[in-house]
Amino acid sequence: MKHRLLAWGLALPAILLVAIFLGLPVIETLLTTFADPKGAFAPYIKFFNSGFRRTVLWRTMEVAVITTVLSVLIGFVTAWVVANAPAKAKSYLIIAAVFPLLTGVVVRSFAWLVILGKNGILNSLLLALGVISEPFSMLYTQGAVIVAMVYLFVPLMILTCVGVLEGIPQDLTDAAASLGATQWGIFKQVILPMAVPGLIVGAVLVFTGSFTSYATPQLLGGERQMMMGTFLHQRAMVVFDWVGASTIAAIMVVVTLATVLLMSRLARKLNPVAG
C-alpha cells in the first residue's frame, strides 16, 4: 500500500501538468465546436458537406496510410538487418538510423526541395544519364509528400523494431529449425508474431505523426496537396475561423484516438499473449 501511494505521489505532478497543459486545451477546443448558434453539430455538418474538406481529409488519411505501410516494410527489414548484424557493426548502424532524428523536421523536409526541384539533384542526375530530355516537376505532388514522410518516420520504425527483434530468444528459432521449419516458416510462426508489439507501436507512431504533420505537407505539397495540418493552420492563422479550425482539430483527435484503439485491438488479436 505504501509503495502504491508513493508511486501515485511521484506521478501526481506529471499527471497534473498533462491535465492542465494538454487535457484542458483539448477539452476547450472540443467544446468550442459545440457552441455554434446554428446547432451543436453544425460545424461538423458543414465540414462533411463540403467536397473540398472531405477531399482534404481523405488525402490526409491516404498519405498517412501509404506512409505507414511503406515505413513498416522498410523499417522492419532494416531493423532485422541491424538486429542480426555483428555487435560492432550494429552500433554504427543504429547511429546511422538515429542520426537523421538529430536534424529538425523543417531542415529535413527542406532538403527534399533541393532533391526534387526542377533544377534539383534528381533531375540533374536523370538529365546526365539521358533518362529524360528536360526537367519535370516532382514538387507539390502527393508522391513528394509521401517520399519525404517515409524518410522522416522510417528511423522511428527502425528503433521501435530493433529492440523487439533483439528480444526474441535465439533458442526459439533454433528449436523451430531443428524441428524442420523452413526459414519462411520460422519467420511466419516465430519471429513475426513476437514482433507484433513493435510493429503496432511503430505503425501508430508513424500514422499519427504523418496524419498530423504540418511542415512537410506545407513545404512539399503546398496548396495543391493540402492536408489536415496545413488546412488547420490556414483556417486559424489566415482566415481566423477559430470554430472551423477547432472542428478540424477535433476530427484529427478523433481519428488519432480511433487509430490507437484499433491498432491496440489488432495487437491483442494477433498476439494474445501480449494482450
Rosetta blueprint (number, residue, H / E / L):
1 M L
2 K H
3 H H
4 R H
5 L H
6 L H
7 A H
8 W H
9 G H
10 L H
11 A H
12 L H
13 P H
14 A H
15 I H
16 L H
17 L H
18 V H
19 A H
20 I H
21 F H
22 L H
23 G H
24 L H
25 P H
26 V H
27 I H
28 E H
29 T H
30 L H
31 L H
32 T H
33 T H
34 F L
35 A L
36 D L
37 P L
38 K L
39 G L
40 A L
41 F L
42 A H
43 P H
44 Y H
45 I H
46 K H
47 F H
48 F H
49 N H
50 S L
51 G H
52 F H
53 R H
54 R H
55 T H
56 V H
57 L H
58 W H
59 R H
60 T H
61 M H
62 E H
63 V H
64 A H
65 V H
66 I H
67 T H
68 T H
69 V H
70 L H
71 S H
72 V H
73 L H
74 I H
75 G H
76 F H
77 V H
78 T H
79 A H
80 W H
81 V H
82 V H
83 A H
84 N L
85 A L
86 P L
87 A H
88 K H
89 A H
90 K H
91 S H
92 Y H
93 L H
94 I H
95 I H
96 A H
97 A H
98 V H
99 F H
100 P H
101 L H
102 L H
103 T L
104 G L
105 V H
106 V H
107 V H
108 R H
109 S H
110 F H
111 A H
112 W H
113 L H
114 V H
115 I H
116 L H
117 G L
118 K L
119 N L
120 G L
121 I H
122 L H
123 N H
124 S H
125 L H
126 L H
127 L H
128 A H
129 L H
130 G L
131 V L
132 I L
133 S L
134 E L
135 P L
136 F L
137 S L
138 M L
139 L L
140 Y L
141 T L
142 Q H
143 G H
144 A H
145 V H
146 I H
147 V H
148 A H
149 M H
150 V H
151 Y H
152 L H
153 F H
154 V H
155 P H
156 L H
157 M H
158 I H
159 L H
160 T H
161 C H
162 V H
163 G H
164 V H
165 L H
166 E H
167 G L
168 I L
169 P L
170 Q H
171 D H
172 L H
173 T H
174 D H
175 A H
176 A H
177 A H
178 S H
179 L L
180 G L
181 A L
182 T L
183 Q H
184 W H
185 G H
186 I H
187 F H
188 K H
189 Q H
190 V H
191 I H
192 L H
193 P H
194 M H
195 A H
196 V H
197 P H
198 G H
199 L H
200 I H
201 V H
202 G H
203 A H
204 V H
205 L H
206 V H
207 F H
208 T H
209 G H
210 S H
211 F H
212 T L
213 S L
214 Y L
215 A H
216 T H
217 P H
218 Q H
219 L H
220 L H
221 G L
222 G L
223 E L
224 R L
225 Q L
226 M L
227 M L
228 M H
229 G H
230 T H
231 F H
232 L H
233 H H
234 Q H
235 R H
236 A H
237 M H
238 V H
239 V L
240 F L
241 D L
242 W H
243 V H
244 G H
245 A H
246 S H
247 T H
248 I H
249 A H
250 A H
251 I H
252 M H
253 V H
254 V H
255 V H
256 T H
257 L H
258 A H
259 T H
260 V H
261 L H
262 L H
263 M H
264 S H
265 R H
266 L H
267 A H
268 R H
269 K H
270 L H
271 N L
272 P L
273 V L
274 A L
275 G L
